[in-house]
Amino acid sequence: MQKALPETVVVKYLLGGLAPDSNEPMTTETQTMIRRHWQIIQKRVPGTEFNYDFWTECTPRRSTYPACRSVIAARQQNPRLEDAMILAIQQAYYLQARNPSDDDVLIDLASGLSLDTDTFQRDLNATETHRRFMDEMQQAQRIGVRSFPSLMLETDEANHPIHIDYNHADVMINELAKIIAL
């Protein structure tokens, strides 16, 4: 969808967290809930795949903050690799049954993107990275983002939530076009 936008539209990711740092395994109820969400997504978005081995090969933890900080650490080192880091995290979690709550998984993903792993490892849990992440969460809250992922168009006049349609990008493009002249 981004390729369909004019160059005047700047895409900026804000990380929202979802689940704070935790070493505690997910409860059985949480695991069941997330597996159910995966099944619903597979039905609603044709072609979407999940590797359910995640639930038996990993110790699932409800901790998304490390993955969010890893995106910031990657962005700091090379802003052009932000999208690649997000994709690598998603593929690790959903397709490769790897736990993106684990620093060693995130460091390995950074290495696969040719990021300097020593710098990445240092930045991943650095105080400054934590601060930037908290700032992004607060900014997302200020502009009215309540769920993730979300899509918001910021104009001089207001922030406009855009309905996400995973099956039809043209629906989102048309919604954006109603707000600005594409």
Rosetta blueprint (number, residue, H / E / L):
1 M L
2 Q H
3 K H
4 A H
5 L L
6 P L
7 E L
8 T L
9 V L
10 V L
11 V L
12 K L
13 Y L
14 L L
15 L L
16 G L
17 G L
18 L L
19 A L
20 P L
21 D L
22 S L
23 N L
24 E L
25 P E
26 M L
27 T L
28 T H
29 E H
30 T H
31 Q H
32 T H
33 M H
34 I H
35 R H
36 R H
37 H H
38 W H
39 Q H
40 I H
41 I H
42 Q H
43 K H
44 R H
45 V L
46 P L
47 G L
48 T L
49 E L
50 F L
51 N L
52 Y L
53 D L
54 F H
55 W H
56 T H
57 E H
58 C L
59 T L
60 P L
61 R E
62 R L
63 S L
64 T L
65 Y H
66 P H
67 A H
68 C H
69 R H
70 S H
71 V H
72 I H
73 A H
74 A H
75 R H
76 Q H
77 Q H
78 N L
79 P H
80 R H
81 L H
82 E H
83 D H
84 A H
85 M H
86 I H
87 L H
88 A H
89 I H
90 Q H
91 Q H
92 A H
93 Y H
94 Y H
95 L H
96 Q L
97 A L
98 R L
99 N L
100 P L
101 S L
102 D L
103 D H
104 D H
105 V H
106 L H
107 I H
108 D H
109 L H
110 A H
111 S H
112 G H
113 L L
114 S L
115 L L
116 D L
117 T H
118 D H
119 T H
120 F H
121 Q H
122 R H
123 D H
124 L H
125 N L
126 A L
127 T H
128 E H
129 T H
130 H H
131 R H
132 R H
133 F H
134 M H
135 D H
136 E H
137 M H
138 Q H
139 Q H
140 A H
141 Q H
142 R H
143 I L
144 G L
145 V L
146 R L
147 S L
148 F L
149 P L
150 S L
151 L E
152 M E
153 L E
154 E E
155 T L
156 D L
157 E L
158 A L
159 N E
160 H E
161 P E
162 I E
163 H L
164 I L
165 D L
166 Y L
167 N L
168 H L
169 A H
170 D H
171 V H
172 M H
173 I H
174 N H
175 E H
176 L H
177 A H
178 K H
179 I H
180 I L
181 A L
182 L L
